[in-house]
Amino acid sequence: MKKILVMGLGNPILSDDAVGILAAKRLRESLQHPEVDIIEAELGGMNLLDPLRDYQAAIIMDSVITGRHPPGTILNYDLENLPGSPRLISPHDADFASTISLGKKLGMNMPSDVRILAMEVEDNITFAEKCTPKVQAAIPQMVKSVKNLIQQLLNTGH
């Protein structure tokens, strides 16, 4: 059986930075499928190796600030065009693409299909357990986008 990992990244006490975790929780409430595992993680860099292991596909949800889109905009990325994110690219650790590449070089079974959904956020540094209103209002759209991606992956067999 092929497996898909959906991983929501973030810090639950840094306002909009929690969007990936909140979307993963909401997705888990509305989707149960034997080929899909949904997790939340406060990890980054090399710490993502183990959770990604043995999945054929992965969908990563995270926050991003590009300054080019209104808060709540959902952006799609692949490993080659990732913008800066504390967990997906970091000057203190390996970026996400390098982490996947290293896992493969080490002989780990890493996902061959990785999709990243990042929501443009307004505030990812203020200590708060709630997202800003525009980001909070966009979480259902992120969940819907992930469900569509999951369906595509299941229909194509990854």
C-alpha positions in Angstrom: 0.0 0.0 0.0 1.4 3.4 -1.0 1.3 6.0 1.8 0.8 9.8 1.8 2.0 11.9 4.7 0.4 15.3 5.3 2.5 17.3 7.7 1.4 20.6 9.3 4.4 22.6 10.4 4.5 25.5 12.8 4.8 26.9 16.3 1.4 26.8 18.1 2.3 29.9 20.3 3.5 32.2 17.5 0.3 33.6 16.0 0.1 32.9 12.3 3.1 30.5 12.4 0.7 27.9 13.7 -1.3 27.8 10.5 0.2 24.5 9.3 -0.6 22.8 12.6 -4.1 24.2 12.8 -4.8 23.1 9.2 -3.5 19.6 10.0 -5.8 19.3 13.0 -8.8 20.5 11.0 -8.0 18.1 8.2 -7.7 15.1 10.6 -11.3 15.9 11.8 -12.7 15.6 8.3 -10.6 13.0 6.6 -9.8 9.4 7.4 -8.1 7.3 4.7 -6.0 4.2 5.2 -3.3 5.6 2.8 -3.1 9.0 4.4 -1.3 9.9 7.7 -1.8 13.4 9.1 0.7 14.8 11.7 1.6 18.1 13.2 5.2 19.0 13.8 7.2 21.8 15.3 10.3 20.4 13.6 12.7 21.7 10.9 15.8 20.8 9.0 17.3 17.3 9.6 14.6 16.6 12.2 12.2 16.1 9.4 14.0 13.0 8.1 12.4 10.4 10.3 8.8 11.6 9.9 9.1 11.6 6.1 10.7 8.2 5.9 8.7 5.4 4.2 6.1 7.6 2.5 5.8 7.7 -1.3 4.3 11.2 -1.2 4.2 14.1 1.2 2.2 17.3 1.5 3.7 19.9 3.7 1.6 22.8 5.1 3.5 25.8 6.6 3.4 29.6 6.8 5.5 32.0 4.8 6.0 35.7 4.5 7.0 36.8 1.0 5.6 40.3 1.2 4.2 39.7 -2.3 0.7 38.4 -1.5 -2.1 39.3 0.9 -2.3 37.4 4.1 -4.3 34.2 3.7 -3.1 33.5 0.1 -2.2 29.9 -0.4 0.9 29.3 -2.4 2.1 26.0 -4.0 5.8 25.1 -4.1 8.0 22.2 -4.9 11.5 21.4 -3.6 13.2 23.6 -6.2 11.3 26.9 -5.6 10.9 27.1 -1.8 10.9 30.6 -0.3 12.3 31.2 3.2 10.6 29.4 6.1 12.0 28.7 9.5 11.4 25.0 9.1 11.7 24.5 5.4 14.9 26.5 4.9 17.2 27.7 7.6 20.7 29.2 7.9 21.3 27.1 11.0 20.3 23.7 9.5 19.8 22.0 6.2 17.0 23.3 4.0 14.1 21.0 3.2 15.3 20.0 -0.3 18.7 19.2 1.1 17.2 17.1 3.9 15.2 15.0 1.4 18.3 14.6 -0.8 20.4 13.6 2.1 17.8 11.0 3.2 17.9 9.5 -0.2 21.7 9.4 -0.3 21.7 7.7 3.1 19.4 5.0 1.6 16.3 6.1 3.4 13.0 5.6 1.6 12.0 9.3 1.1 8.9 10.6 -0.7 9.4 10.9 -4.5 6.5 13.4 -4.7 6.6 16.4 -2.3 4.1 19.2 -2.5 4.3 22.3 -0.2 1.4 24.5 0.5 2.4 27.7 2.3 0.0 30.3 3.4 1.1 33.9 3.3 0.9 35.2 6.8 0.9 38.5 8.5 2.5 37.9 11.9 4.7 34.9 12.7 6.7 36.4 15.6 4.1 37.6 18.2 3.4 35.2 21.1 -0.3 34.4 20.7 -2.3 31.2 20.5 -4.6 32.6 17.7 -3.9 33.5 14.1 -4.6 37.0 12.7 -8.2 37.2 11.3 -7.3 37.0 7.6 -5.1 33.9 8.2 -7.7 32.3 10.4 -10.3 32.8 7.8 -8.2 31.1 5.1 -7.5 27.9 7.0 -10.6 26.1 5.5 -9.3 27.0 2.0 -5.9 25.4 2.9 -7.7 22.3 4.1 -9.7 22.1 0.9 -6.6 22.6 -1.2 -4.9 19.7 0.7 -7.9 17.5 0.2 -7.7 18.2 -3.5 -4.0 17.3 -3.6 -4.6 14.1 -1.7 -7.3 13.1 -4.2 -5.0 13.8 -7.1 -2.2 11.7 -5.5 -4.6 8.9 -4.8 -6.1 8.9 -8.3 -2.6 8.9 -9.9 -1.2 6.3 -7.6 1.5 8.8 -6.6 
